[in-house]
């Protein structure tokens, strides 16, 4: 089975080294570089703005290569993080070998490797986003005994020149096929490149949002991933966003992960699916129903949903997306296969039936039942999210739920099996708490619950202060009301944050 998995894996390093990426060593990387005549190495890392940075090296000797892979390099931390003082700003960037991939865009044979930040004492930088996530993962496993797995849904808009033939139907782009969708070829090329760079993709498709202006076509697309270790889940999202932007640049189209493109049209979210495992088994379902552990995890996420927006919805236009009737959540509740709720329980192949045989009566052999696909989905985040911090916050919220004495009672109270926006269910809607409606309100909610994130030193207090200060600086209280009917001001705001994170 392992041999087949390696043969089917599209990552050139996995195929060449004949081992999964998690097992890559320093010597493996050196061997691949030598045998494949790699000329350059790029160290890649994410700064405070959430975008993938680059440090380029031309390899001039084997000793140079060994030194790079043994000691990393130093960078100016004050230019990457606003909370690092210029007077003591040097940081080390140290490569994480399992993240190595062949750069699909470089004009020279190039290997890219994601890095972690370390301080002058050789210790992990406590405020580095990827280290905060690692601390959250380790604390969750130590405190609960479970493994947390996650994956993201990456939604984005492609903005291209308008074409006359085969126009799409406004806001009816879900799973549309060519010729009624024009930019699926970019998505498919991106999927191929993401997979070659180590991403574990589930599928891709066109999304609901599509509309036209006099000159431009706006098409929404989505790439969804498979559940993996949370750090791997974030790493592949960061690489995927970079690949899509690079392809957009090559094709001369604009690709945006912004939460809102214009009022009245579908916004782009960053939905996060998650599950719990024990000894490699999915424990989200018991006796055909959602398990107590899953319900407790949901309760913790709902209890901390408001402050989580400080990491997952970080710009003013984030809160133009979180409005009713746009398949985006506004209230703190959960439900089954219900897209009006904040946490959704999607279909999870719980029923032990043979749908394949029903659809294919010619099948006479045994078709194995594959359990363990159940996840739950948090629907509030968007493309502005600082992905490492957002994922770390979600993990801490899940841990909070597993440790809450009243978690099951809260889950029962906040369960909604109806569309809460229907007029007939107005009484239920009025009993639910709202998500924050601005960056300012999100900052206030983070201040109220900051101890949950600072416990055990996961989020440094200074970082929480810095995030609050940044959110408050937008001064966006009552933004929706201030912009109502002012289309030109709204357009300027959307354009300002078109390339968030």
C-alpha positions in Angstrom: 0.0 0.0 0.0 2.8 2.4 0.9 4.5 1.7 -2.5 1.2 2.5 -4.3 0.7 5.7 -2.3 4.2 6.9 -3.3 3.7 6.0 -6.9 0.4 8.0 -7.1 1.8 11.0 -5.2 2.4 13.8 -7.6 5.2 15.4 -5.5 8.5 14.8 -7.5 10.4 14.6 -4.2 8.1 11.9 -2.8 8.4 9.9 -6.0 12.2 10.3 -6.3 13.0 9.6 -2.6 10.4 6.9 -2.3 9.2 8.1 1.1 6.4 10.4 2.4 7.3 14.0 2.9 7.0 13.7 6.7 10.1 11.5 6.6 12.3 13.8 4.5 15.8 14.3 6.1 18.6 16.8 5.4 20.5 14.1 3.5 17.4 13.3 1.4 17.2 17.0 0.4 20.9 17.1 -0.5 20.6 13.9 -2.5 17.6 15.2 -4.5 19.3 18.5 -5.2 22.5 16.7 -6.4 20.7 14.1 -8.6 18.3 16.6 -10.1 20.7 19.4 -10.8 18.9 21.9 -8.7 20.6 25.3 -9.1 18.8 27.4 -6.5 17.1 27.2 -3.1 14.3 29.5 -1.9 13.6 29.8 1.8 9.9 30.7 2.2 8.2 32.0 5.3 5.1 34.0 6.2 5.4 37.4 7.8 2.8 39.5 9.7 0.9 40.3 6.4 0.2 36.6 5.8 1.9 36.5 2.4 4.7 34.1 1.4 8.1 35.7 1.5 11.3 34.6 -0.4 15.0 34.4 0.3 16.9 33.2 -2.8 20.2 31.2 -2.8 22.4 30.2 -5.8 24.2 27.0 -4.8 27.9 27.4 -5.4 29.3 24.3 -3.6 28.2 21.2 -1.7 29.5 22.8 1.5 27.3 25.9 0.8 24.3 23.6 0.4 25.1 21.6 3.6 25.6 24.9 5.6 22.2 26.2 4.4 20.4 23.0 5.4 22.2 22.8 8.7 22.1 26.4 10.1 19.5 28.2 8.0 20.0 32.0 7.5 19.3 35.2 9.3 16.7 37.9 8.3 15.5 41.3 9.6 12.6 40.4 11.8 11.5 44.1 12.2 10.7 44.2 8.5 8.5 41.1 8.8 6.8 41.8 12.2 5.7 45.2 13.5 6.1 44.1 17.1 9.9 43.3 16.7 12.1 46.2 17.5 14.7 47.3 14.9 17.4 47.4 17.5 17.3 43.7 18.1 15.6 42.4 15.0 17.8 39.6 13.7 16.0 36.3 13.4 17.1 32.9 12.1 15.0 31.2 9.4 15.4 27.4 9.7 14.1 25.1 6.9 11.4 22.4 7.6 12.5 19.6 5.3 9.1 18.0 5.0 7.8 21.1 3.2 10.3 21.0 0.3 8.9 21.3 -3.2 10.1 22.0 -6.7 9.2 25.6 -7.6 6.9 25.3 -10.7 7.4 28.9 -11.8 11.2 29.5 -11.5 13.2 29.9 -14.7 16.0 27.9 -13.1 15.7 24.4 -11.4 14.8 25.5 -7.9 13.8 23.9 -4.6 11.6 25.9 -2.2 11.4 25.0 1.6 9.1 26.6 4.2 10.9 27.9 7.3 10.3 28.6 11.0 11.6 31.6 12.9 14.1 31.3 15.8 15.6 34.0 18.1 19.2 34.9 18.8 19.4 32.2 21.5 18.3 29.5 19.0 14.9 29.2 20.6 11.6 29.3 18.6 10.3 32.8 18.3 7.3 32.7 20.7 5.3 35.2 18.7 5.9 33.6 15.3 2.6 32.5 13.8 3.8 29.0 12.8 5.2 28.4 16.3 2.0 29.5 18.0 0.2 26.9 15.9 2.7 24.2 16.8 2.3 25.1 20.5 -1.5 24.8 20.2 -1.2 21.4 18.5 1.1 20.1 21.2 -1.0 21.4 24.0 -4.2 20.0 22.5 -2.7 16.5 22.2 -1.2 16.6 25.7 -4.4 17.8 27.4 -7.0 15.8 25.5 -5.2 12.7 24.3 -6.7 13.2 20.8 -5.2 14.2 17.5 -6.8 17.2 15.7 -7.0 17.1 11.9 -8.1 20.0 9.7 -8.5 21.2 6.2 -9.6 24.4 4.4 -11.9 25.4 1.7 -10.1 28.0 -0.4 -12.6 30.3 -2.2 -11.5 33.1 -4.5 -12.7 35.3 -7.4 -11.1 35.4 -10.9 -11.6 38.8 -12.5 -11.1 38.7 -16.2 -12.3 40.4 -19.4 -16.0 40.0 -20.2 -16.9 37.7 -23.1 -20.2 37.9 -25.1 -20.6 34.2 -25.8 -22.1 31.8 -23.2 -22.7 34.3 -20.4 -23.2 32.8 -16.9 -26.3 33.3 -14.9 -25.8 35.8 -12.1 -25.1 34.1 -8.7 -25.7 30.7 -10.3 -22.1 29.5 -10.8 -22.1 26.5 -8.4 -20.4 23.6 -10.2 -20.9 25.2 -13.6 -18.9 23.7 -16.5 -17.4 25.2 -19.6 -18.4 27.0 -21.7 -20.6 28.7 -19.1 -17.6 29.2 -16.9 -14.5 30.7 -18.4 -11.7 30.3 -15.8 -11.9 26.7 -14.7 -8.6 26.0 -16.6 -6.7 28.2 -14.1 -8.2 26.3 -11.2 -7.3 22.9 -12.7 -3.8 24.0 -13.5 -3.5 25.4 -9.9 -4.7 22.1 -8.5 -2.1 20.2 -10.4 0.7 22.5 -9.3 -0.5 22.5 -5.7 -0.5 18.7 -5.6 3.0 18.7 -7.0 4.1 21.1 -4.2 2.7 18.7 -1.5 -0.9 19.8 -1.2 -3.5 17.1 -0.4 -6.5 18.2 -2.5 -10.0 16.8 -2.2 -11.6 18.5 -5.2 -12.1 21.8 -7.0 -15.1 23.5 -8.7 -16.7 26.7 -9.7 -18.7 28.4 -6.9 -21.9 30.3 -6.6 -20.6 33.8 -7.2 -20.5 35.0 -10.8 -21.5 38.3 -12.3 -20.6 40.7 -15.0 -19.9 44.5 -15.3 -19.7 46.4 -18.5 -16.1 45.3 -19.1 -15.3 42.6 -16.5 -16.3 39.0 -15.6 -16.2 38.0 -12.0 -16.1 34.2 -11.4 -15.9 32.5 -8.0 -13.9 29.3 -7.7 -13.1 26.9 -4.9 -10.4 24.3 -4.1 -11.0 22.1 -1.1 -8.4 20.0 0.7 -8.2 16.7 2.6 -8.0 16.6 6.5 -4.3 16.5 7.6 -2.2 17.7 10.5 -3.2 21.3 11.2 0.3 22.7 10.4 0.3 20.8 7.1 -3.3 22.1 6.4 -2.1 25.7 6.8 1.2 25.2 4.9 -0.7 23.9 1.9 -3.2 26.8 2.0 -0.4 29.4 2.1 1.3 27.7 -0.9 -2.0 27.3 -2.8 -2.7 31.1 -2.5 0.7 31.9 -3.8 0.3 29.5 -6.7 -3.1 30.9 -7.7 -1.7 34.5 -7.6 1.3 33.4 -9.7 -1.0 31.9 -12.3 -3.3 34.9 -12.2 -0.2 37.0 -13.0 0.8 34.7 -15.9 -2.7 34.7 -17.4 -3.2 38.4 -16.9 -6.3 38.0 -14.6 -6.8 39.3 -11.1 -7.2 36.6 -8.4 -8.6 37.8 -5.1 -9.3 36.0 -1.8 -11.0 39.1 -0.4 -14.1 38.4 1.7 -16.3 40.7 -0.3 -16.1 41.9 -3.9 -19.4 43.9 -3.9 -22.6 44.1 -2.0 -25.4 41.7 -3.0 -23.0 39.1 -4.4 -21.5 36.0 -2.8 -18.5 36.7 -0.7 -15.5 34.4 -0.3 -15.0 32.4 2.9 -12.2 30.3 4.4 -14.3 27.5 5.8 -12.3 25.1 8.1 -13.3 21.5 8.5 -12.0 19.6 11.5 -12.2 16.2 13.2 -10.8 14.3 16.2 -8.8 11.1 16.0 -7.8 8.6 18.6 -5.2 6.0 17.7 -5.7 6.9 14.0 -9.5 6.4 14.1 -12.1 9.2 13.5 -14.1 9.5 16.7 -16.6 12.1 15.5 -19.4 9.5 15.2 -20.7 6.9 17.7 -23.6 4.5 17.0 -24.5 6.4 13.8 -24.8 9.8 15.6 -22.4 12.7 16.3 -20.3 11.7 19.3 -20.2 13.5 22.6 -16.6 14.5 21.9 -17.7 16.1 18.6 -20.5 18.0 20.3 -18.2 19.2 23.0 -15.7 20.4 20.4 -18.5 22.3 18.7 -19.5 23.9 22.0 -16.0 25.2 22.6 -15.8 26.7 19.1 -19.2 28.4 19.6 -18.2 29.7 23.0 -15.1 31.4 21.5 -16.5 32.1 18.1 -16.7 35.9 18.6 -13.0 36.3 19.5 -11.9 33.9 16.8 -13.0 36.5 14.3 -10.0 38.6 15.4 -7.8 36.0 13.7 -10.1 34.8 10.9 -11.8 38.1 9.8 -9.1 40.8 10.0 -10.2 43.6 7.6 -13.3 45.9 7.4 -14.7 44.1 4.4 -14.8 40.9 6.3 -17.9 42.1 8.1 -19.6 43.1 4.8 -19.6 39.3 4.1 -21.2 38.2 7.4 -24.7 39.3 6.5 -28.0 37.3 6.2 -29.0 35.5 3.0 -25.5 35.2 1.5 -24.7 31.7 2.7 -22.5 33.3 5.4 -23.0 33.0 9.2 -24.2 35.9 11.4 -25.3 34.1 14.5 -23.6 31.7 16.9 -25.3 28.4 16.5 -24.8 25.0 14.8 -26.8 22.5 12.8 -26.8 19.5 10.4 -26.2 20.3 6.7 -27.6 23.8 7.4 -25.7 26.7 5.6 -27.3 29.4 7.7 -25.4 28.3 10.9 -21.9 29.1 12.1 -20.8 25.5 12.6 -22.2 23.0 10.1 -22.2 19.2 10.3 -21.9 18.1 6.6 -22.9 14.7 5.3 -20.3 12.2 6.5 -21.1 8.9 5.0 -22.5 7.7 8.3 -25.1 5.2 6.9 -23.6 1.8 6.2 -25.3 1.5 2.8 -24.1 0.5 -0.6 -25.0 3.5 -2.8 -22.4 2.4 -5.3 -24.1 -0.9 -5.9 -27.5 0.7 -6.2 -26.1 3.1 -8.9 -24.1 0.2 -10.5 -26.2 -2.9 -10.4 -23.7 -4.7 -12.6 -21.3 -4.7 -9.6 -21.2 -8.2 -8.1 -18.1 -8.1 -6.0 -17.8 -6.7 -2.4 -17.4 -3.0 -2.2 -15.8 -2.0 1.2 -17.5 0.4 3.5 -15.2 3.3 4.3 -16.1 5.0 7.7 -14.4 7.9 9.3 -15.1 10.8 7.0 -17.2 12.9 9.4 -16.1 16.4 10.0 -17.6 19.6 11.4 -17.2 22.9 9.5 -16.6 26.4 10.9 -17.9 28.9 8.3 -17.0 32.3 9.6 -13.3 32.8 8.5 -12.3 34.4 5.2 -9.3 35.0 3.0 -8.1 37.8 5.3 -7.3 35.2 8.0 -3.9 34.9 9.5 -4.0 31.2 8.8 -1.5 30.0 11.4 -3.1 32.1 14.2 -6.6 31.3 13.1 -6.0 27.6 13.1 -4.2 27.8 16.5 -7.3 29.7 17.9 -9.7 27.0 16.5 -7.6 24.2 18.2 -7.6 26.0 21.5 -11.4 26.6 21.2 -11.9 22.8 20.5 -9.8 22.0 23.6 -11.9 24.4 25.6 -15.0 22.6 24.5 -13.7 19.2 25.5 -12.8 20.5 28.9 -16.1 22.6 29.5 -18.3 21.0 32.3 -21.5 22.2 30.5 -20.4 21.6 26.9 -23.1 19.1 26.1 -25.9 21.3 27.5 -24.6 24.3 25.5 -24.5 22.1 22.3 -28.1 21.2 22.9 -29.1 24.8 23.5 -27.4 26.2 20.3 -28.5 23.4 17.9 -30.7 24.7 15.1 -32.3 22.3 12.6 -34.0 25.1 10.6 -33.0 28.0 8.4 -32.8 30.7 11.1 -33.4 33.5 8.5 -36.8 32.3 7.6 -39.5 34.6 9.0 -41.3 31.7 10.7 -38.2 31.1 12.8 -37.7 34.7 13.9 -38.2 33.7 17.6 -35.2 31.4 17.5 -33.0 33.9 15.7 -33.7 36.5 18.4 -32.4 34.2 21.1 -29.0 33.8 19.4 -25.9 35.9 19.9 -24.5 37.7 16.9 -21.0 37.4 15.6 -19.0 40.7 15.7 -20.1 43.2 13.0 -16.8 45.1 12.7 -13.0 44.8 13.4 -13.6 47.1 16.3 -16.2 44.8 17.9 -14.0 41.8 17.1 -11.1 43.4 19.0 -13.4 43.9 22.0 -14.4 40.3 22.0 -10.8 39.2 21.9 -10.0 41.4 24.9 -12.9 39.8 26.8 -11.7 36.2 26.2 -7.9 36.7 25.8 -7.1 34.4 28.7 -8.3 31.4 26.7 -5.7 32.1 24.1 -2.9 33.2 26.4 -3.2 30.1 28.7 0.0 27.9 28.8 1.9 30.6 26.8 0.3 29.7 23.5 -0.5 33.3 22.4 1.9 35.9 23.9 0.1 38.7 25.6 2.0 41.3 23.5 0.8 39.7 20.3 -2.8 39.9 21.5 -2.3 43.6 22.3 -0.9 44.2 18.8 -3.8 42.4 17.1 -6.3 44.4 19.1 -4.5 47.6 18.2 -4.5 46.8 14.5 -8.2 45.9 14.5 -9.1 49.0 16.4 -7.1 51.2 13.9 -9.6 50.5 11.2 -12.2 52.5 13.2 -14.9 50.6 11.4 -17.8 50.7 13.9 -21.1 51.1 12.0 -19.2 50.8 8.7 -22.2 49.1 6.9 -24.5 52.0 7.9 -21.9 54.6 6.9 -21.5 53.0 3.4 -25.1 52.3 2.7 -26.0 53.6 -0.7 -22.5 55.0 -1.3 -21.3 52.7 -4.1 -18.2 54.7 -5.0 -16.9 54.6 -1.4 -17.7 50.9 -1.2 -15.8 50.2 -4.4 -12.7 52.1 -3.1 -12.8 50.1 0.2 -13.1 46.8 -1.7 -10.2 47.7 -3.9 -8.1 48.7 -0.9 -8.3 45.2 0.5 -8.5 43.2 -2.7 -5.2 41.4 -2.0 -5.6 40.7 1.8 -3.2 38.2 3.3 
